[in-house]
């Protein structure tokens, strides 16, 4: 999106957009039409930038929550393993927990 001037004088506003993988310049107009189009494009860019900032903030917040949740998971895992081991269970082949059998009877 740019304002352009030609040798003959006058300024006009153009947009550049992608069509089928190539860039195409679109003439919008000069004067009031160009000013209006430039203002609308600027508002659209600001809206997209604000949406991107919000998505980034949400992503960072979720990443922080993920870290806290991972810490809670690790703590619960340690407590559970300790409780089961003290109650006489063992973890078979890093899988299910089994009660130790009594031998010699």
KAJOGI-V56675 format. One record per residue. RES is the residue in one small letter. SS is DSSP state (h for helix, s for strand, l for the rest). PSI is psi in degrees with one decimal (NA if undefined). Layout:
[[RES:SS:PSI] [RES:SS:PSI]]
//
This chain:
[[x:l:119.4] [x:s:152.0] [x:s:137.6] [x:s:152.2] [x:s:144.6] [x:l:167.6] [x:l:-33.9] [x:l:-9.5] [x:l:168.8] [x:l:152.1] [x:s:149.3] [x:s:157.8] [x:s:135.7] [x:s:155.2] [x:s:146.6] [x:s:129.9] [x:s:163.3] [x:s:129.5] [x:s:118.1] [x:l:41.1] [x:l:-1.8] [x:s:158.4] [x:s:133.9] [x:s:130.3] [x:s:134.1] [x:s:124.4] [x:s:127.9] [x:s:-49.9] [x:s:174.3] [x:l:-179.3] [x:h:-138.8] [x:h:-39.5] [x:h:-42.7] [x:h:-42.3] [x:h:-44.7] [x:h:-45.4] [x:h:-40.3] [x:h:-41.0] [x:h:-44.3] [x:h:-41.0] [x:h:-38.9] [x:h:-41.4] [x:h:-40.2] [x:h:-42.9] [x:h:-42.7] [x:h:-39.6] [x:h:-44.1] [x:h:-39.5] [x:h:-40.6] [x:h:-41.8] [x:h:-40.4] [x:h:-39.7] [x:h:-41.1] [x:h:-43.5] [x:h:-39.6] [x:h:-42.2] [x:h:-42.7] [x:h:-40.4] [x:h:-42.2] [x:h:-39.2] [x:h:-42.8] [x:h:-36.6] [x:h:-39.3] [x:h:-42.6] [x:h:-37.5] [x:h:-42.1] [x:h:-43.2] [x:h:-40.9] [x:h:-37.8] [x:h:-40.7] [x:h:-42.4] [x:h:-41.0] [x:h:-45.7] [x:h:-41.6] [x:h:-46.4] [x:h:-38.2] [x:h:-44.4] [x:h:-44.5] [x:h:-43.7] [x:h:-46.0] [x:h:-41.9] [x:h:-42.8] [x:h:-45.8] [x:h:-41.1] [x:h:-40.4] [x:h:-21.3] [x:l:3.3] [x:l:16.1] [x:s:159.4] [x:s:158.5] [x:s:114.3] [x:h:120.3] [x:h:41.1] [x:h:25.4] [x:l:-115.0] [x:l:158.0] [x:s:135.4] [x:s:150.2] [x:s:136.0] [x:l:133.3] [x:l:154.9] [x:l:133.2] [x:l:158.5] [x:l:7.9] [x:l:NA]]
//
